[in-house]
């Protein structure tokens, strides 16, 4: 659980600054909102709110207005979470950044090299942290 994770802390109302590892995204085609919440360590109400704030986040809706996310949506949610919770962007700033990236391509599902480099840098930082934890004996 997040509450028992010493590397997780709460700031503000319901905002988490997490350094914990997110679970891998499975090979499924569609994920329910609860599954996405668990994969991203977010509550479903946060995901529903972000759908209103970020036009890029549009899960499929089926009978009964149930939301079904694809793997690319989960990657986007994780990116939004990083921008907001770790990078300190406001919702407006994160929305603008994602919109700029989207407008650089005619097809929104493809990210630009600049955005790809941003993600690679974040992953490299995470890898360095994990390696230092292993070297220090923090991870068993």
C-alpha positions in Angstrom: 0.0 0.0 0.0 1.1 3.6 -0.6 0.5 4.6 3.0 3.1 2.1 4.2 5.7 3.1 1.6 8.4 5.2 3.2 9.4 6.7 -0.1 5.9 8.1 -0.6 4.7 11.3 1.0 1.6 13.4 0.8 1.6 17.1 0.1 -1.5 19.2 -0.2 -4.9 17.7 -0.7 -4.6 14.2 -2.1 -1.4 15.0 -4.1 1.2 12.3 -3.9 4.8 12.7 -4.6 5.9 9.2 -5.3 9.2 7.6 -5.9 7.8 4.1 -5.8 8.0 1.7 -8.7 4.9 1.6 -10.8 3.8 -1.9 -11.9 4.4 -2.9 -15.5 1.6 -2.5 -18.0 0.3 -5.9 -19.1 -0.4 -6.9 -22.7 -4.2 -6.5 -22.3 -6.0 -4.3 -24.9 -8.3 -2.5 -22.5 -8.1 -1.6 -18.9 -10.9 -0.5 -16.6 -10.5 2.7 -14.6 -9.8 0.8 -11.4 -7.0 -1.1 -13.1 -5.5 2.1 -14.4 -5.7 3.6 -10.9 -3.7 0.7 -9.5 -1.2 0.8 -12.4 -0.6 4.5 -11.9 -1.2 4.7 -8.1 -4.0 7.2 -8.6 -7.6 7.2 -7.4 -10.3 6.9 -10.1 -11.7 10.3 -9.4 -8.3 11.8 -10.3 -8.4 10.0 -13.6 -11.9 11.3 -14.3 -10.9 14.8 -13.5 -7.8 14.6 -15.7 -10.0 13.5 -18.6 -11.7 16.9 -18.3 -8.5 18.8 -18.0 -6.4 17.0 -20.7 -8.0 16.7 -24.1 -5.4 14.1 -25.1 -6.7 11.7 -22.5 -9.8 10.1 -24.0 -10.5 6.6 -23.0 -13.1 4.6 -24.9 -16.6 4.6 -23.4 -18.9 1.6 -23.7 -22.2 0.6 -22.4 -23.2 2.4 -19.2 -20.5 5.0 -19.8 -17.8 2.6 -18.5 -14.3 3.8 -19.4 -11.8 1.6 -21.1 -8.2 2.7 -21.3 -5.6 1.4 -23.7 -1.9 1.0 -22.9 -1.1 4.3 -24.6 -3.6 6.0 -22.3 -1.8 4.6 -19.3 1.5 5.9 -20.6 -0.1 9.3 -21.0 -1.5 9.2 -17.4 1.9 8.3 -16.1 3.4 11.2 -18.0 0.8 13.6 -16.7 1.4 12.3 -13.2 5.2 12.9 -13.6 4.7 16.4 -14.9 2.3 17.4 -12.1 3.6 15.5 -9.1 7.4 15.3 -9.7 8.2 18.1 -12.1 5.9 20.6 -10.4 3.9 21.7 -13.4 0.5 23.2 -12.9 -2.4 21.5 -14.7 -2.4 24.4 -17.2 1.3 24.2 -17.7 1.2 20.4 -18.2 -1.7 20.8 -20.6 0.2 23.4 -22.6 3.3 21.2 -22.8 1.3 18.2 -24.0 -0.6 20.3 -26.5 2.7 21.7 -27.9 4.0 18.2 -28.3 0.8 17.1 -29.9 0.7 20.0 -32.4 4.2 19.2 -33.6 2.8 16.0 -35.1 -0.3 15.6 -37.3 -1.0 12.3 -35.5 -1.4 12.8 -31.8 -0.5 9.2 -30.9 3.1 9.8 -32.1 5.3 11.9 -29.8 8.1 14.1 -31.0 11.8 13.5 -30.4 11.9 16.2 -27.8 9.1 14.5 -25.8 10.8 11.1 -26.2 14.1 12.6 -24.9 12.2 13.9 -21.9 10.9 10.5 -21.1 14.3 8.8 -21.7 15.9 11.3 -19.3 13.3 10.6 -16.6 13.9 6.8 -17.0 17.6 7.3 -16.9 17.3 9.2 -13.6 15.0 6.5 -12.2 17.5 3.8 -13.2 20.4 5.7 -11.5 18.3 6.0 -8.3 17.5 2.3 -8.4 21.2 1.4 -9.0 22.3 3.6 -6.1 19.7 1.9 -3.9 21.0 -1.5 -4.8 24.6 -0.4 -4.2 23.6 1.0 -0.8 21.8 -2.2 0.1 18.4 -0.5 0.4 16.8 -3.1 -2.0 17.1 -6.7 -1.0 
